[in-house]
């Protein structure tokens, strides 16, 4: 549902940022925040962890631009982002496309363009086919989780905790090993008898720990072979 989608706006021009904010609300989405500078965007990302970022390339009041921020998003969060910019020259486009944006909208834009691009991106990244999602039940509520949004799993006796990108925790009544077998996803690997991670979010590891999305988890000696040549910290 639109009302559950949190969108972060990163735009250095206040008038355009406010226009985007009003559009997002009218279209039924949540505004996770509005940032005018690179560091503001970083802080809002950490605090609210949006589902999608609308990102201006030219952040005039920052040393880093929107493309730098996109690289940070790719490295740490793996959240889709849409460039919204007046910079459509070949050099900018070539630099921007290396960050693999979900979409690219040029200014001036209208509400129809914003809506259609957001919906296409949300469908691509979050709807998922049955083979890309799992349904978990919490009380009377059922939630569909995209496998690619799972950051790590934690064993708790006969239960498994599912920790997702939006910093939510879901619990399933199943042993970790059994749950991993059911998932059958090569990017989900066990790193400890009580932990498994999504390798897409792994940053580095040491002798005894693995770092994933700025979280420090234990690394068991028997499971190091599951990590395919990451950078050592």
Beta strands, then each sheet from edge to edge (+ up, - down):
strand 1: 6-10
strand 2: 30-35
strand 3: 52-55
strand 4: 80-85
strand 5: 103-106
strand 6: 133-138
strand 7: 141-146
strand 8: 150-156
strand 9: 159-164
strand 10: 169-172
strand 11: 188-192
strand 12: 195-198
strand 13: 202-205
strand 14: 209-212
strand 15: 215-218
sheet 1: 2+ 1+ 3+ 4+ 5+
sheet 2: 6+ 7-
sheet 3: 10+ 9- 8+ 12- 11+
sheet 4: 13+ 14- 15+
end
